[in-house]
Amino acid sequence: MKNLCKRLRDLREDGDIPQRTVAEYLGCSQVSYSYYEIGRRDVPTDVLVRLAEYYGTSVDYILGLTDERKPYAKGAAAESAGGE
């Protein structure tokens, strides 16, 4: 959870984006979004996906599972897993 909180804050601050702007994009209050950044509230999966799209990165990066900030190519995950 610590990595997630730090990544969310770093992504937002790197773009000089106020919490209120991200909260408006997500359709939640600034306070609710701030709770994601400080770890007071778990981030739902659908919100993680929207944040990854907003910041142009992957959910894996936000979760701290990779240090590669660049998002995966569309369909790359399915191909590497043997999907179509």
N, C-alpha and C positions, 0 to 999 in steps of 0.2 A: 504494500500500500504506500510505503514511503516513496518508492520510485515513481509511482503513479502521480502522487501529489506534486512532487518536485517537477516532473515532466510537464504537467499541466501548467504549473506556474511559469516555468522556464519558456515554454512555447508562447504563452501569452505575453510575457514580458519581452521576449526577443522581438516580437512584432509591435511593441509599444501599444498594446491593445488593452483598454480598460476592462475590468471584470464585467461591467454593465453591458458592454458591447457583445461579449461572448454569451452572457446570460440572455440577452435579447435574441440572439441567433438560435439558442436552444429553447427559447420560450419559457424560461424560468426566471426567478428573481435573482438579483445580484447576490443576495444573502445565500440562496440555495447553491449558486455556483461557487461562492467562496467556501462553502462547506465541502465541496469536492476537492478544492485545492488544499485545504488544511486536514483532510481526512476525517472529517466529522460525519460525512455522509458517503456511502458507497455510490460509485458511478454506475448507473444502469448500462447494460450492453448497448442499447440503442443510442444512448448519449455518447458512449465511447466511439461508436462508429461515426456519429455526426461530428464529433470533435476531430477525429482523424481526417475526415473530409475537409473540415474547416481549416485545419492547419496544414493540409497537404502532406500528411504523413500516414503511418500505419498504426493500427491499434496495438500491434506488438511493440512499436517504439514507445507509445504512451504508457504501456504497462511495464516497460523496462525489460522486455524479453530480447530486445535487440538494440544496438546502438546506432543502427543504420536509420537515419532520419527519412531518407527518400522512401516514398511508398512503393509497394510492390507493383509490378506491371499487372494490368487486369488479366485475370486467368492464370497468372503464374503460380499461385498457390494450388489451384486445382491440378495443373499440369505436373507439378513436383510431387503431388500426392497420388498421382496415377489416375486422376479424374479426367474428364473430357472438357 
